Amino acid sequence: MRKALLVLSAIVLLSALAQLLFAGYFHFQNTIEAQHEAGVYHVMNGQYVLRYGALLAAIVAAIARAGSRTIWLAAGIFLLSWVQLFIFIIGGMLTGSSEDYITPAGSWVVSIHPLTGVLMIFMSYWLFNRARAVALNPQPLPPKAASSDAPASPSTA
């Protein structure tokens, strides 16, 4: 399970890094229609690969007994992916923005999106480092009871 955690955390890290590439790709399209078509990569990767990869990593980290910090780090990436989505939904509702018209207040709210994206990249990197440490350093065996370790000593009578 520790190797599976390492693989999943690598997928989450690569997915988080790919989000930058996909965001840049759709941002620099010439027309709105081309932006919508190119934005599918960014949306699908963020909403499926990154989100559910992090959820699986949290589950596998729990099964592998990778430690509570590793589990919460993966769960945090999963939860932050929902925050990324809610930034658009709630930001649009609170500011009166729509897909056709974005208010200045809506722009300010949505500008949080790339900041939380950068935070997800750092969290994914930390998750990968923790998973690598867990996979490469096996847990030591628990100490045995003192009575079972000690050889039988002759009694002095």
C-alpha positions as CSV (number, residue, x, y, z in Angstrom):
1,M,0.0,0.0,0.0
2,R,2.9,2.3,0.6
3,K,4.0,2.0,-3.0
4,A,0.4,2.7,-4.1
5,L,0.4,5.8,-2.0
6,L,3.7,6.9,-3.7
7,V,2.2,6.4,-7.1
8,L,-1.1,8.2,-6.2
9,S,0.8,11.1,-4.7
10,A,2.9,11.4,-7.9
11,I,-0.3,11.4,-10.0
12,V,-1.7,14.2,-7.8
13,L,1.5,16.2,-8.0
14,L,1.6,15.9,-11.8
15,S,-2.1,16.7,-12.1
16,A,-1.6,19.8,-10.0
17,L,1.3,20.9,-12.1
18,A,-0.6,20.2,-15.3
19,Q,-3.3,22.6,-14.1
20,L,-0.9,25.5,-14.8
21,L,-0.3,24.2,-18.3
22,F,-4.0,23.8,-19.0
23,A,-4.8,27.2,-17.5
24,G,-2.2,28.9,-19.7
25,Y,-3.4,27.0,-22.7
26,F,-7.0,28.0,-22.5
27,H,-6.2,31.5,-21.3
28,F,-4.2,32.4,-24.5
29,Q,-6.8,31.3,-27.0
30,N,-8.0,33.8,-29.6
31,T,-11.8,33.5,-29.3
32,I,-14.3,32.8,-26.5
33,E,-15.3,29.5,-28.3
34,A,-11.7,28.4,-28.4
35,Q,-11.3,29.2,-24.7
36,H,-14.3,27.1,-23.8
37,E,-13.0,24.2,-25.8
38,A,-9.5,24.4,-24.4
39,G,-10.8,25.0,-20.8
40,V,-12.2,21.5,-20.8
41,Y,-8.8,20.1,-20.0
42,H,-8.3,22.3,-17.0
43,V,-11.8,21.7,-15.7
44,M,-11.7,17.9,-16.2
45,N,-8.3,17.5,-14.8
46,G,-9.1,19.6,-11.7
47,Q,-12.5,18.2,-11.0
48,Y,-11.7,14.5,-11.6
49,V,-8.1,13.6,-11.8
50,L,-6.8,15.9,-9.1
51,R,-9.8,15.8,-6.8
52,Y,-10.4,12.0,-6.7
53,G,-6.7,11.2,-6.9
54,A,-6.3,13.1,-3.7
55,L,-9.3,11.3,-2.2
56,L,-7.8,8.0,-3.1
57,A,-4.5,9.1,-1.7
58,A,-6.1,9.9,1.6
59,I,-7.8,6.5,1.7
60,V,-4.7,4.6,0.8
61,A,-2.6,6.7,3.3
62,A,-5.1,5.6,6.0
63,I,-4.9,1.9,5.0
64,A,-1.1,2.1,4.7
65,R,-0.9,3.8,8.2
66,A,1.2,6.6,6.7
67,G,0.4,8.9,9.6
68,S,-2.4,11.3,10.4
69,R,-0.5,14.3,8.9
70,T,-0.2,12.5,5.5
71,I,-3.9,11.5,5.6
72,W,-5.0,15.1,6.4
73,L,-2.7,16.5,3.8
74,A,-4.3,14.4,1.1
75,A,-7.7,15.1,2.5
76,G,-6.8,18.8,2.5
77,I,-6.0,18.7,-1.2
78,F,-9.4,17.0,-1.9
79,L,-11.2,19.7,0.2
80,L,-9.3,22.5,-1.5
81,S,-10.3,21.2,-4.9
82,W,-13.9,21.8,-3.8
83,V,-13.0,25.3,-2.6
84,Q,-11.7,25.9,-6.1
85,L,-15.1,25.1,-7.6
86,F,-17.1,27.0,-4.9
87,I,-15.0,30.2,-5.5
88,F,-16.7,30.4,-8.9
89,I,-20.1,29.4,-7.8
90,I,-20.4,31.5,-4.7
91,G,-18.3,34.4,-6.2
92,G,-20.7,34.6,-9.0
93,M,-23.8,34.5,-6.8
94,L,-22.5,37.1,-4.3
95,T,-21.3,39.6,-6.9
96,G,-23.9,39.3,-9.6
97,S,-21.4,38.0,-12.1
98,S,-22.3,35.6,-14.9
99,E,-20.4,33.8,-17.7
100,D,-21.3,36.7,-20.0
101,Y,-20.7,39.6,-17.7
102,I,-18.1,39.7,-14.8
103,T,-18.4,42.5,-12.3
104,P,-15.3,44.0,-10.8
105,A,-16.2,42.5,-7.4
106,G,-16.5,39.1,-9.2
107,S,-13.0,39.5,-10.7
108,W,-11.6,40.1,-7.2
109,V,-13.4,37.1,-5.8
110,V,-12.3,34.8,-8.6
111,S,-8.7,36.1,-8.3
112,I,-8.4,33.8,-5.3
113,H,-8.6,30.8,-7.6
114,P,-5.0,30.9,-8.8
115,L,-3.7,31.5,-5.2
116,T,-5.5,28.4,-3.9
117,G,-4.2,26.5,-7.0
118,V,-0.6,27.4,-6.1
119,L,-1.4,26.2,-2.5
120,M,-2.6,22.9,-3.9
121,I,0.7,22.5,-5.9
122,F,2.7,23.0,-2.7
123,M,0.5,20.6,-0.8
124,S,0.8,18.0,-3.5
125,Y,4.6,18.4,-3.4
126,W,4.5,17.9,0.4
127,L,2.3,14.9,0.0
128,F,4.6,13.4,-2.5
129,N,7.6,13.9,-0.2
130,R,5.8,12.3,2.7
131,A,4.7,9.4,0.6
132,R,8.2,8.9,-0.7
133,A,9.6,8.9,2.8
134,V,6.9,6.4,3.9
135,A,7.6,4.1,0.9
136,L,11.4,4.2,1.2
137,N,11.7,3.9,4.9
138,P,9.7,0.9,6.2
139,Q,8.4,1.2,9.7
140,P,10.5,-0.4,12.3
141,L,9.1,-3.5,14.0
142,P,7.4,-2.8,17.3
143,P,9.7,-3.6,20.3
144,K,9.2,-7.1,21.7
145,A,8.4,-7.6,25.3
146,A,11.4,-7.8,27.5
147,S,10.6,-11.2,28.8
148,S,10.5,-12.7,25.3
149,D,13.8,-11.1,24.3
150,A,15.9,-12.1,27.2
151,P,17.4,-15.5,27.0
152,A,16.6,-17.8,29.8
153,S,19.1,-17.3,32.5
154,P,20.1,-19.9,34.9
155,S,18.8,-19.3,38.4
156,T,21.2,-19.0,41.2
157,A,20.0,-20.9,44.1
